[in-house]
Amino acid sequence: MAGYQRISAYLYQYNGKRREKTIGFVKMECRQEAGWVQLSLKHAYSLDRQPVQVYGIVREGDQDLGIRLGLMTTDNGQGSFTCSGKGTPEGGIPFFRLRGILLETSGAENYVLGMWDGPTFAMEQYRRWAEQKQPSSEAEAPSEEVEQEVVEAVEQESQREEVSSEPQVEVVSEESGEQE
């Protein structure tokens, strides 16, 4: 079926760069633009009663961007999470662009990861999508010179429109066929 994608992957708990154990799975299904992601955790005792941020991972250039899907909690080592719609809640990214799932807790060294597409995930190349999209320096703001050039270009364009909007009348003499 064209435009259909179904994926299942294990979720692994990491401590630093070392994979410790399997603690669940993720399922994803996409049809055209709509889709859903479902997580199921078991034996995730280290995450108990902590807020856990759920991110979908999208590759942009050489970076992995985390698109926030929502928040979940676990109780007695178990938890579940579902997100569905025409795109991700943050940014409206189509689900078919996701290449993995990342669960973050308050400890930056401990995370849960499930990947199904593309090169190996490296935490050093990971950024949150919201952080990536915000201007981070004055270098990204237009300079005064650029702003002045834009103002001048707009003024010149409006002057051209005024001149071209004046009616053009051409009178032709019927007897001689000459223009006056």
MDTraj code that builds the backbone (N, CA, C; nanometers):
import mdtraj as md
import numpy as np

residues = "MET ALA GLY TYR GLN ARG ILE SER ALA TYR LEU TYR GLN TYR ASN GLY LYS ARG ARG GLU LYS THR ILE GLY PHE VAL LYS MET GLU CYS ARG GLN GLU ALA GLY TRP VAL GLN LEU SER LEU LYS HIS ALA TYR SER LEU ASP ARG GLN PRO VAL GLN VAL TYR GLY ILE VAL ARG GLU GLY ASP GLN ASP LEU GLY ILE ARG LEU GLY LEU MET THR THR ASP ASN GLY GLN GLY SER PHE THR CYS SER GLY LYS GLY THR PRO GLU GLY GLY ILE PRO PHE PHE ARG LEU ARG GLY ILE LEU LEU GLU THR SER GLY ALA GLU ASN TYR VAL LEU GLY MET TRP ASP GLY PRO THR PHE ALA MET GLU GLN TYR ARG ARG TRP ALA GLU GLN LYS GLN PRO SER SER GLU ALA GLU ALA PRO SER GLU GLU VAL GLU GLN GLU VAL VAL GLU ALA VAL GLU GLN GLU SER GLN ARG GLU GLU VAL SER SER GLU PRO GLN VAL GLU VAL VAL SER GLU GLU SER GLY GLU GLN GLU".split()
xyz = np.array([
    [0.0849, -0.1173, 0.0000],
    [0.0000, 0.0000, 0.0000],
    [0.0895, 0.1236, 0.0000],
    [0.0687, 0.2119, -0.0967],
    [0.1492, 0.3331, -0.1079],
    [0.1172, 0.4286, 0.0066],
    [0.2187, 0.4938, 0.0583],
    [0.1984, 0.5898, 0.1657],
    [0.1735, 0.5272, 0.3016],
    [0.2048, 0.3996, 0.3172],
    [0.1817, 0.3296, 0.4434],
    [0.3146, 0.2849, 0.5019],
    [0.3323, 0.3079, 0.6314],
    [0.4569, 0.2687, 0.6985],
    [0.4213, 0.2178, 0.8379],
    [0.4765, 0.1025, 0.8743],
    [0.4546, 0.0457, 1.0074],
    [0.5884, 0.0011, 1.0633],
    [0.6176, 0.0444, 1.1848],
    [0.7489, 0.0193, 1.2444],
    [0.7326, -0.0258, 1.3891],
    [0.8175, -0.1195, 1.4297],
    [0.8299, -0.1604, 1.5696],
    [0.9779, -0.1614, 1.6041],
    [1.0101, -0.1135, 1.7231],
    [1.1504, -0.1117, 1.7667],
    [1.1559, -0.1258, 1.9180],
    [1.2653, -0.1841, 1.9660],
    [1.2869, -0.1951, 2.1102],
    [1.3343, -0.0624, 2.1663],
    [1.3019, -0.0382, 2.2936],
    [1.3518, 0.0774, 2.3663],
    [1.4584, 0.0295, 2.4637],
    [1.5759, 0.0899, 2.4556],
    [1.6888, 0.0518, 2.5404],
    [1.7216, 0.1637, 2.6374],
    [1.7554, 0.1259, 2.7594],
    [1.7978, 0.2234, 2.8586],
    [1.9495, 0.2374, 2.8516],
    [1.9951, 0.3630, 2.8468],
    [2.1385, 0.3932, 2.8397],
    [2.1828, 0.4663, 2.9644],
    [2.3054, 0.4404, 3.0041],
    [2.3721, 0.5153, 3.1101],
    [2.5003, 0.5679, 3.0471],
    [2.5017, 0.6965, 3.0143],
    [2.6127, 0.7499, 2.9362],
    [2.6021, 0.6944, 2.7957],
    [2.7091, 0.6356, 2.7452],
    [2.7062, 0.5764, 2.6104],
    [2.6830, 0.4260, 2.6140],
    [2.6661, 0.3708, 2.7345],
    [2.6536, 0.2260, 2.7488],
    [2.5071, 0.1825, 2.7556],
    [2.4695, 0.0917, 2.6678],
    [2.3342, 0.0366, 2.6689],
    [2.3258, -0.0650, 2.7815],
    [2.2250, -0.0471, 2.8689],
    [2.2127, -0.1337, 2.9857],
    [2.1115, -0.2462, 2.9680],
    [1.9886, -0.2121, 2.9269],
    [1.8883, -0.3178, 2.9151],
    [1.7718, -0.2721, 2.8281],
    [1.6935, -0.3696, 2.7844],
    [1.5714, -0.3433, 2.7094],
    [1.4606, -0.3190, 2.8103],
    [1.3866, -0.2068, 2.7935],
    [1.2801, -0.1779, 2.8897],
    [1.1445, -0.1545, 2.8226],
    [1.1346, -0.1818, 2.6938],
    [1.0053, -0.1647, 2.6297],
    [1.0153, -0.1641, 2.4789],
    [0.9091, -0.1150, 2.4165],
    [0.9064, -0.1096, 2.2703],
    [0.8258, 0.0111, 2.2254],
    [0.8439, 0.0459, 2.0993],
    [0.7693, 0.1534, 2.0357],
    [0.7081, 0.0979, 1.9074],
    [0.5850, 0.1378, 1.8799],
    [0.5190, 0.1056, 1.7533],
    [0.4811, 0.2379, 1.6887],
    [0.4967, 0.2442, 1.5569],
    [0.4557, 0.3622, 1.4831],
    [0.3861, 0.3186, 1.3563],
    [0.2798, 0.3887, 1.3208],
    [0.2091, 0.3600, 1.1970],
    [0.1735, 0.4923, 1.1306],
    [0.1971, 0.5003, 0.9999],
    [0.1666, 0.6205, 0.9220],
    [0.0886, 0.5807, 0.7978],
    [-0.0135, 0.6576, 0.7693],
    [-0.0887, 0.6453, 0.6436],
    [-0.1027, 0.7849, 0.5882],
    [-0.0420, 0.8074, 0.4711],
    [-0.0404, 0.9397, 0.4109],
    [0.0179, 1.0382, 0.5132],
    [-0.0589, 1.1385, 0.5555],
    [-0.0098, 1.2382, 0.6497],
    [-0.0379, 1.2004, 0.7946],
    [-0.1415, 1.1211, 0.8192],
    [-0.1816, 1.0879, 0.9558],
    [-0.0990, 0.9714, 1.0099],
    [-0.0872, 0.9662, 1.1420],
    [-0.0129, 0.8560, 1.2021],
    [-0.0260, 0.8546, 1.3524],
    [0.0378, 0.7564, 1.4142],
    [0.0408, 0.7467, 1.5591],
    [0.1687, 0.6794, 1.6057],
    [0.2076, 0.7120, 1.7272],
    [0.3232, 0.6512, 1.7931],
    [0.2743, 0.6003, 1.9282],
    [0.3109, 0.4771, 1.9616],
    [0.2711, 0.4185, 2.0886],
    [0.3942, 0.3588, 2.1563],
    [0.4133, 0.3926, 2.2835],
    [0.5242, 0.3373, 2.3628],
    [0.4689, 0.2507, 2.4737],
    [0.5425, 0.1460, 2.5065],
    [0.5082, 0.0624, 2.6197],
    [0.6372, 0.0310, 2.6949],
    [0.6391, 0.0622, 2.8241],
    [0.7575, 0.0373, 2.9072],
    [0.7270, -0.0677, 3.0126],
    [0.8232, -0.1569, 3.0349],
    [0.8158, -0.2560, 3.1429],
    [0.9544, -0.2647, 3.2062],
    [0.9587, -0.2826, 3.3333],
    [1.0841, -0.2929, 3.4092],
    [1.1660, -0.1642, 3.3998],
    [1.0972, -0.0499, 3.3915],
    [1.1642, 0.0804, 3.3849],
    [1.1617, 0.1448, 3.5239],
    [1.2124, 0.0735, 3.6226],
    [1.2037, 0.1186, 3.7618],
    [1.2827, 0.2466, 3.7857],
    [1.3885, 0.2692, 3.7095],
    [1.4689, 0.3900, 3.7287],
    [1.3932, 0.5158, 3.6860],
    [1.2835, 0.5004, 3.6115],
    [1.2047, 0.6147, 3.5666],
    [1.0818, 0.6401, 3.6540],
    [1.0588, 0.5543, 3.7548],
    [0.9368, 0.5627, 3.8350],
    [0.9140, 0.7012, 3.8939],
    [0.7899, 0.7449, 3.8761],
    [0.7372, 0.8693, 3.9336],
    [0.8197, 0.9929, 3.8980],
    [0.8862, 0.9883, 3.7857],
    [0.9573, 1.1054, 3.7339],
    [0.8865, 1.1506, 3.6069],
    [0.8810, 1.2808, 3.5824],
    [0.8296, 1.3237, 3.4523],
    [0.9295, 1.2851, 3.3432],
    [0.8811, 1.2206, 3.2403],
    [0.9661, 1.1745, 3.1302],
    [0.9197, 1.2447, 3.0020],
    [1.0093, 1.3193, 2.9406],
    [0.9794, 1.3867, 2.8141],
    [0.9967, 1.2860, 2.6995],
    [0.8991, 1.2809, 2.6100],
    [0.9039, 1.1908, 2.4950],
    [0.9320, 1.2746, 2.3705],
    [1.0394, 1.2395, 2.2987],
    [1.0786, 1.3105, 2.1776],
    [1.0857, 1.2141, 2.0602],
    [1.0352, 1.2577, 1.9454],
    [1.0585, 1.1876, 1.8207],
    [1.1865, 1.2431, 1.7608],
    [1.2683, 1.1592, 1.6997],
    [1.3973, 1.2030, 1.6452],
    [1.3874, 1.2150, 1.4934],
    [1.4284, 1.3318, 1.4432],
    [1.4299, 1.3620, 1.3005],
    [1.5716, 1.4021, 1.2633],
    [1.6213, 1.3544, 1.1510],
    [1.7556, 1.3892, 1.1030],
    [1.7490, 1.5168, 1.0199],
    [1.8291, 1.6173, 1.0551],
    [1.8420, 1.7423, 0.9801],
    [1.9907, 1.7664, 0.9585],
    [2.0377, 1.7425, 0.8359],
    [2.1811, 1.7578, 0.8083],
    [2.2592, 1.6541, 0.8846],
    [2.3525, 1.6997, 0.9681],
    [2.4326, 1.6069, 1.0485],
    [2.3857, 1.6032, 1.1933],
    [2.2690, 1.6610, 1.2226],
    [2.2178, 1.6634, 1.3592],
    [2.0893, 1.5834, 1.3713],
    [2.0678, 1.5298, 1.4907],
    [1.9414, 1.4672, 1.5255],
    [1.8628, 1.5674, 1.6076],
    [1.7413, 1.6010, 1.5616],
    [1.6568, 1.6955, 1.6326],
    [1.5473, 1.6205, 1.7060],
    [1.5246, 1.6581, 1.8317],
    [1.4191, 1.5994, 1.9125],
    [1.2926, 1.6824, 1.9029],
    [1.1875, 1.6242, 1.8491],
    [1.0574, 1.6892, 1.8363],
    [0.9730, 1.6430, 1.9539],
    [0.9308, 1.7358, 2.0408],
    [0.8569, 1.6973, 2.1610],
    [0.7213, 1.6393, 2.1232],
    [0.6967, 1.5165, 2.1708],
    [0.5684, 1.4497, 2.1482],
    [0.4777, 1.4597, 2.2700],
    [0.5370, 1.4708, 2.3884],
    [0.4559, 1.4810, 2.5092],
    [0.5321, 1.4401, 2.6347],
    [0.4558, 1.4208, 2.7397],
    [0.5099, 1.3883, 2.8716],
    [0.4441, 1.2601, 2.9205],
    [0.5220, 1.1750, 2.9853],
    [0.4669, 1.0527, 3.0423],
    [0.5282, 1.0271, 3.1791],
    [0.4659, 0.9424, 3.2583],
    [0.5218, 0.8975, 3.3858],
    [0.5075, 0.7459, 3.3929],
    [0.5899, 0.6876, 3.4781],
    [0.5808, 0.5439, 3.4991],
    [0.5468, 0.5176, 3.6453],
    [0.4851, 0.4045, 3.6680],
    [0.4519, 0.3646, 3.8038],
    [0.4800, 0.2155, 3.8160],
    [0.5563, 0.1781, 3.9164],
    [0.5927, 0.0394, 3.9382],
    [0.6626, -0.0203, 3.8156],
    [0.7451, 0.0628, 3.7493],
    [0.8243, 0.0157, 3.6365],
    [0.7511, 0.0069, 3.5047],
    [0.6223, 0.0451, 3.5026],
    [0.5451, 0.0321, 3.3806],
    [0.4879, 0.1675, 3.3389],
    [0.4726, 0.1843, 3.2078],
    [0.4136, 0.3071, 3.1567],
    [0.3772, 0.2919, 3.0111],
    [0.2890, 0.3784, 2.9659],
    [0.2530, 0.3781, 2.8244],
    [0.2276, 0.5215, 2.7799],
    [0.2386, 0.5418, 2.6508],
    [0.2230, 0.6741, 2.5922],
    [0.1747, 0.6583, 2.4492],
    [0.0832, 0.7447, 2.4071],
    [0.0343, 0.7432, 2.2690],
    [0.0228, 0.8866, 2.2194],
    [0.0620, 0.9067, 2.0959],
    [0.0507, 1.0362, 2.0296],
    [0.0009, 1.0097, 1.8880],
    [-0.1021, 1.0829, 1.8458],
    [-0.1549, 1.0606, 1.7111],
    [-0.2007, 1.1920, 1.6504],
    [-0.2184, 1.1918, 1.5194],
    [-0.2659, 1.3101, 1.4495],
    [-0.2072, 1.3195, 1.3102],
    [-0.2175, 1.4374, 1.2505],
    [-0.1632, 1.4603, 1.1161],
    [-0.0154, 1.4953, 1.1204],
    [0.0374, 1.5181, 1.2391],
    [0.1789, 1.5497, 1.2548],
    [0.2107, 1.5608, 1.4023],
    [0.3361, 1.5860, 1.4325],
    [0.3772, 1.5961, 1.5714],
    [0.3159, 1.7199, 1.6358],
    [0.2882, 1.7154, 1.7673],
    [0.2322, 1.8326, 1.8344],
    [0.3231, 1.9555, 1.8222],
    [0.4522, 1.9347, 1.8265],
    [0.5470, 2.0447, 1.8129],
    [0.5972, 2.0481, 1.6690],
    [0.5641, 2.1518, 1.5973],
    [0.6163, 2.1699, 1.4625],
    [0.5365, 2.1054, 1.3513],
    [0.4418, 2.0181, 1.3838],
    [0.3608, 1.9540, 1.2800],
    [0.4406, 1.8681, 1.1827],
    [0.5515, 1.8105, 1.2293],
    [0.6355, 1.7252, 1.1457],
    [0.5601, 1.5952, 1.1174],
    [0.5525, 1.5509, 0.9921],
    [0.4843, 1.4241, 0.9625],
    [0.5521, 1.3064, 1.0342],
    [0.4726, 1.2152, 1.0846],
    [0.5268, 1.1017, 1.1595],
    [0.6240, 1.0175, 1.0765],
    [0.6038, 1.0095, 0.9450],
    [0.6921, 0.9266, 0.8632],
    [0.8356, 0.9781, 0.8616],
    [0.8604, 1.1027, 0.9045],
    [0.9972, 1.1560, 0.9099],
    [1.0724, 1.1127, 1.0357],
    [1.0010, 1.0600, 1.1350],
    [1.0674, 1.0161, 1.2584],
    [1.1568, 0.8968, 1.2296],
    [1.2741, 0.8962, 1.2916],
    [1.3654, 0.7839, 1.2758],
    [1.3990, 0.7175, 1.4083],
    [1.3360, 0.7676, 1.5148],
    [1.3595, 0.7096, 1.6458],
    [1.2809, 0.7830, 1.7528],
    [1.2901, 0.7306, 1.8758],
    [1.2238, 0.7879, 1.9929],
    [1.3277, 0.8019, 2.1030],
    [1.3234, 0.9148, 2.1735],
    [1.4132, 0.9392, 2.2859],
    [1.3295, 0.9790, 2.4063],
    [1.3540, 0.9152, 2.5192],
    [1.2887, 0.9515, 2.6451],
    [1.3943, 1.0150, 2.7341],
    [1.3684, 1.1372, 2.7785],
    [1.4623, 1.2096, 2.8645],
    [1.4030, 1.2275, 3.0026],
    [1.4883, 1.2085, 3.1027],
    [1.4510, 1.2393, 3.2405],
    [1.5389, 1.3549, 3.2865],
    [1.5336, 1.3861, 3.4137],
    [1.6128, 1.4982, 3.4653],
    [1.7633, 1.4711, 3.4559],
    [1.8050, 1.3468, 3.4572],
    [1.9473, 1.3142, 3.4455],
    [1.9896, 1.3056, 3.3004],
    [2.0802, 1.3920, 3.2581],
    [2.1208, 1.3974, 3.1168],
    [2.1964, 1.2724, 3.0731],
    [2.2614, 1.2038, 3.1661],
    [2.3390, 1.0849, 3.1306],
    [2.2510, 0.9618, 3.1099],
    [2.1322, 0.9624, 3.1703],
    [2.0421, 0.8476, 3.1586],
    [1.9295, 0.8817, 3.0626],
    [1.9119, 0.7982, 2.9628],
    [1.8044, 0.8194, 2.8671],
    [1.7628, 0.6854, 2.8096],
    [1.6487, 0.6856, 2.7423],
    [1.5956, 0.5665, 2.6776],
    [1.5860, 0.5979, 2.5293],
    [1.6269, 0.5024, 2.4456],
    [1.6358, 0.5265, 2.3032],
    [1.5849, 0.4073, 2.2241],
    [1.5101, 0.4355, 2.1207],
    [1.4686, 0.3348, 2.0242],
    [1.4883, 0.3927, 1.8852],
    [1.5717, 0.3294, 1.8029],
    [1.6013, 0.3798, 1.6678],
    [1.5618, 0.2742, 1.5656],
    [1.5161, 0.3203, 1.4486],
    [1.4830, 0.2259, 1.3423],
    [1.5333, 0.2694, 1.2060],
    [1.5935, 0.3864, 1.1948],
    [1.6347, 0.4319, 1.0627],
    [1.7593, 0.5187, 1.0718],
    [1.8457, 0.5050, 0.9725],
    [1.9581, 0.5961, 0.9570],
    [2.0808, 0.5605, 1.0376],
    [2.1767, 0.6550, 1.0399],
    [2.3031, 0.6300, 1.1095],
    [2.2836, 0.6213, 1.2609],
    [2.3844, 0.5747, 1.3265],
    [2.3830, 0.5586, 1.4714],
    [2.3576, 0.6921, 1.5401],
    [2.2813, 0.6889, 1.6464],
    [2.2490, 0.8087, 1.7242],
    [2.3681, 0.8456, 1.8116],
    [2.4025, 0.9748, 1.8156],
    [2.5080, 1.0259, 1.9031],
    [2.4510, 1.1419, 1.9836],
    [2.4524, 1.1300, 2.1143],
    [2.3959, 1.2344, 2.2006],
    [2.4651, 1.3694, 2.1766],
    [2.5908, 1.3681, 2.1333],
    [2.6643, 1.4926, 2.1078],
    [2.6053, 1.5684, 1.9891],
    [2.5382, 1.4987, 1.8981],
    [2.4799, 1.5621, 1.7797],
    [2.3298, 1.5842, 1.7949],
    [2.2791, 1.5710, 1.9154],
    [2.1356, 1.5833, 1.9416],
    [2.1022, 1.7236, 1.9912],
    [1.9967, 1.7814, 1.9372],
    [1.9437, 1.9099, 1.9814],
    [1.7924, 1.8992, 1.9839],
    [1.7314, 1.9736, 2.0746],
    [1.5857, 1.9802, 2.0734],
    [1.5424, 2.0735, 1.9616],
    [1.4339, 2.0399, 1.8952],
    [1.3834, 2.1167, 1.7814],
    [1.3549, 2.2607, 1.8202],
    [1.2920, 2.2826, 1.9368],
    [1.2579, 2.4182, 1.9811],
    [1.3840, 2.5024, 1.9975],
    [1.4916, 2.4444, 2.0490],
    [1.6180, 2.5165, 2.0655],
    [1.6787, 2.5488, 1.9300],
    [1.6660, 2.4587, 1.8355],
    [1.7249, 2.4742, 1.7026],
    [1.6582, 2.5874, 1.6256],
    [1.5282, 2.6069, 1.6439],
    [1.4526, 2.7036, 1.5647],
    [1.4580, 2.8455, 1.6198],
    [1.5074, 2.8661, 1.7427],
    [1.5126, 2.9995, 1.8000],
    [1.6402, 3.0701, 1.7573],
    [1.6332, 3.2015, 1.7214],
    [1.7551, 3.2742, 1.6889],
    [1.8435, 3.2826, 1.8126],
    [1.9694, 3.2535, 1.7941],
    [2.0581, 3.2460, 1.9096],
    [2.1597, 3.3584, 1.9163],
    [2.1682, 3.4429, 1.8133],
    [2.2686, 3.5485, 1.8196],
    [2.2222, 3.6693, 1.7411],
    [2.2916, 3.7805, 1.7635],
    [2.2609, 3.9028, 1.6906],
    [2.3002, 3.8902, 1.5449],
    [2.3878, 3.7959, 1.5131],
    [2.4314, 3.7779, 1.3750],
    [2.3147, 3.7381, 1.2860],
    [2.2127, 3.6737, 1.3437],
    [2.0979, 3.6324, 1.2652],
    [2.0004, 3.7478, 1.2409],
    [2.0080, 3.8550, 1.3219],
    [1.9196, 3.9698, 1.3036],
    [1.9726, 4.0547, 1.1881],
    [1.8836, 4.1137, 1.1083],
    [1.9302, 4.1949, 0.9962],
    [2.0018, 4.3199, 1.0457],
    [2.1069, 4.3582, 0.9758],
    [2.1824, 4.4774, 1.0134],
    [2.1053, 4.6012, 0.9694],
    [2.1474, 4.7190, 1.0200],
    [2.0822, 4.8445, 0.9823],
    [2.0983, 4.8707, 0.8333],
    [2.2124, 4.8335, 0.7771],
    [2.2355, 4.8543, 0.6344],
    [2.1359, 4.7726, 0.5512],
    [2.1144, 4.6490, 0.5894],
    [2.0204, 4.5635, 0.5174],
    [1.8789, 4.6195, 0.5300],
    [1.8411, 4.6634, 0.6507],
    [1.7089, 4.7211, 0.6695],
    [1.6902, 4.8442, 0.5819],
    [1.7932, 4.9307, 0.5732],
    [1.7861, 5.0507, 0.4900],
    [1.7708, 5.0144, 0.3425],
    [1.8444, 4.9121, 0.2963],
    [1.8332, 4.8677, 0.1574],
    [1.6916, 4.8186, 0.1273],
    [1.6315, 4.7489, 0.2210],
    [1.4955, 4.6985, 0.2025],
    [1.3976, 4.8155, 0.1934],
    [1.4117, 4.9142, 0.2816],
    [1.3238, 5.0313, 0.2796],
    [1.3356, 5.1036, 0.1465],
    [1.4593, 5.1245, 0.0980],
    [1.4811, 5.1937, -0.0297],
    [1.4203, 5.1147, -0.1456],
    [1.4355, 4.9845, -0.1451],
    [1.3796, 4.9012, -0.2524],
    [1.2278, 4.9085, -0.2540],
    [1.1656, 4.9086, -0.1364],
    [1.0196, 4.9188, -0.1285],
    [0.9733, 5.0542, -0.1800],
    [1.0450, 5.1632, -0.1434],
    [1.0090, 5.2967, -0.1912],
    [1.0213, 5.3054, -0.3433],
    [1.1292, 5.2522, -0.3992],
    [1.1483, 5.2554, -0.5441],
    [1.0369, 5.1775, -0.6155],
    [0.9995, 5.0651, -0.5605],
    [0.8936, 4.9840, -0.6206],
    [0.7597, 5.0577, -0.6184],
    [0.7313, 5.1255, -0.5064],
    [0.6039, 5.1986, -0.4984],
    [0.6032, 5.3164, -0.5946],
    [0.7194, 5.3814, -0.6177],
    [0.7269, 5.4902, -0.7160],
    [0.7024, 5.4362, -0.8566],
    [0.7578, 5.3205, -0.8881],
    [0.7355, 5.2600, -1.0193],
    [0.5881, 5.2281, -1.0410],
    [0.5231, 5.1793, -0.9369],
    [0.3813, 5.1465, -0.9474],
    [0.2975, 5.2708, -0.9708],
    [0.3343, 5.3844, -0.9049],
    [0.2610, 5.5097, -0.9240],
    [0.2737, 5.5569, -1.0680],
    [0.3948, 5.5517, -1.1256],
    [0.4174, 5.5959, -1.2624],
    [0.3430, 5.5060, -1.3596],
    [0.3500, 5.3754, -1.3398],
    [0.2858, 5.2832, -1.4330],
    [0.1340, 5.2823, -1.4193],
    [0.0808, 5.3339, -1.3068],
    [-0.0636, 5.3346, -1.2897],
    [-0.1309, 5.4542, -1.3563],
    [-0.0521, 5.5550, -1.4017],
    [-0.1108, 5.6681, -1.4745],
    [-0.1584, 5.6189, -1.6109],
    [-0.2763, 5.6663, -1.6541],
    [-0.3284, 5.6180, -1.7826],
    [-0.2414, 5.6654, -1.8986],
    [-0.2185, 5.5796, -1.9919],
    [-0.1413, 5.6098, -2.1117],
    [-0.2412, 5.6289, -2.2253],
    [-0.2470, 5.7529, -2.2809],
    [-0.3417, 5.7831, -2.3879],
    [-0.2638, 5.8092, -2.5150],
    [-0.3071, 5.7518, -2.6201],
    [-0.2428, 5.7709, -2.7495],
    [-0.3511, 5.8150, -2.8471],
    [-0.3293, 5.9296, -2.9098],
    [-0.4282, 5.9816, -3.0034],
    [-0.3750, 5.9615, -3.1440],
    [-0.4571, 5.9055, -3.2312],
    [-0.4175, 5.8799, -3.3692],
    [-0.5127, 5.9590, -3.4595],
    [-0.4539, 6.0382, -3.5479],
    [-0.5347, 6.1145, -3.6427],
    [-0.5789, 6.0207, -3.7536],
    [-0.7082, 6.0215, -3.7853],
    [-0.7608, 5.9303, -3.8848],
    [-0.7171, 5.9680, -4.0262],
    [-0.7039, 6.0974, -4.0511],
    [-0.6725, 6.1417, -4.1866],
    [-0.5288, 6.1098, -4.2242],
    [-0.4367, 6.1426, -4.1371],
    [-0.2972, 6.1248, -4.1762],
    [-0.2401, 5.9930, -4.1254],
    [-0.3058, 5.9307, -4.0225],
    [-0.2550, 5.8068, -3.9649],
    [-0.1334, 5.8296, -3.8781],
    [-0.1052, 5.9599, -3.8471],
    [0.0093, 5.9904, -3.7610],
    [-0.0370, 6.0037, -3.6170],
    [0.0561, 5.9800, -3.5295],
    [0.0275, 5.9929, -3.3877],
    [0.0537, 6.1362, -3.3429],
    [-0.0290, 6.1880, -3.2518],
    [-0.0076, 6.3239, -3.2013],
    [0.0581, 6.3195, -3.0667],
])
top = md.Topology()
chain = top.add_chain()
for i, resn in enumerate(residues, 1):
    res = top.add_residue(resn, chain, resSeq=i)
    for name in ("N", "CA", "C"):
        top.add_atom(name, md.element.get_by_symbol(name[0]), res)
traj = md.Trajectory(xyz[None], top)
